[in-house]
């Protein structure tokens, strides 16, 4: 895949949060960049010094970064996205070191497809609920994450 970091980030923003408004997209970009810049735990190792591609393409992290889910073609993936200017603007915003204050140090987000957010995500105890923004729930690392 020959996408630049900017292109890859714009595509994942569009795919994961395109319907969540500007702040929703900035929130997702913040989580991705929090992982890229993580100073400990799993994401520090995965990012290998700040590699955005490693974070986005890490297996099992983002449905949008895979072309199949449970053996079936995933038509909503980064390869099929056609980012618009807003997605590039938010990618540039995130790549410039900006972050959404409400998201803080969150490393995970998920859409629970309900009004309630679980208190823990991932379900292995490494993340605890922090805030909900639009349809996404955001989670900060627990002490268990730092030992991952």
N, C-alpha and C positions, 0 to 999 in steps of 0.2 A: 504494500500500500504506500503510495508516494505522496500522501497528504502532508503538508507542512503542519507544524504544531498549531498554528492559528486556524488553519482549515479544519483540522481534526477537532479542535476545541469548539469551533463554531458549529460543526455538524453534531457533536454530542449534546451541546446546549440546545439546539433545535429539536433533536430527537427526544431527549429526556424531559425537556421543560418548555417546548415551543408554545404550548397552550396555557402557560402559567403566568403570562405577563412579564414585564421587564424585571421586576424584583424577583419573581420566581426563577427566571433564567439566571439572574445574577446570583441567586442562592445556590443553584446547582453548580455554577462556575466556581463559586467560593469553595464548595466542598471539594471539587476536583483539584483546585489549586492548594487547598489545605493538605490533601493527600500528597501532591507533588512536593510540597515544602515541609512535609512531616519530618521532625527531627528524631523520631524514634518509632519503634514498632514495625509492623508489617509494611506499612506504606513507605517508610524510610528505605527499607531494603528494596521494595519493588521500584520505587522511583529512581534508585541508583544515582542519587545526586541531582534530582530534578527533572527526570525524563517524563514528560507529559504522555508520550505514546505508551510507555510502560504502564502508567496508571490507568489510562483509558482502555487499553487492550488487555488488562489483567483478566484472566479467565474467571468467569463467574461474578463479575462486578457490575457490569452494565449490560442489560438486555440489548440496548441499541448498538453495542459493539460486536454483536454476533449475527451472522446471517441465518442461523438455525436455532430454534428453541424446542427442546424435547423432540428432536428429529424432524421438525417441520420448518419450512422456510419462514423466516421472519422478515416480512416486507418492510417493517418499520425499523430500519437499521441505518447506521451512519453512511453506508455506501449509497443509499437511495435518497439521502437528504440533499436538498438544494438550498443552502442557507441564504437568507436575505441580509440586507445591510445591518439590521438590528442584531443578528447573531454574531456577525463579525465585530460590531461595535462592542458587544458584551465580551467577546473573546479578547479583544484588544484591552478593554477595561481590566479584565482579570489578569492578563499577561503583564500588565503594567504594575501589578502589585496591589490592586484594589480588592476589597472584599466587602461583603454586606455585613454590617455590624450585628444584625439580628442572628446571624448564623454562627458567629464566633469561631470556635475551633472545631465545629462539627466535621466529622469524617464520613458520615453516611446520610442518605436520604432515601425515602421510599414513599410510594403512594399506597396507602392501605386499602383503597377503594371503599372506604367508609369514613364516617366523621371522626372516628377515634384513632388515635395513634397508640401503638403498643409502647409500653414503658421501656422495653429493651429491644434493640436491633443493632447489629445482627443478633440472632437469637442465641448466640454462644456467650452472651454476657459482656461483650467488649464495647457495646454502645448503650447509652441511656438517653431517654427522650429529653430533648432540649426545647424545641418549638415546632409549631406547625405554621406553614406559610402556604396559602392556597390549598392545593390538594396534597402537598408533600409534607411529610414529617421529617424532622432533622434530629440527629443524634450525636452527642459528644462522646469521646472515648472515656471508658472507665479505667481504673488501675489495671484491670485484666488485659486491656488492649496493649498497654505499654510492655507487657511480657510476651506479646505475640510475636 
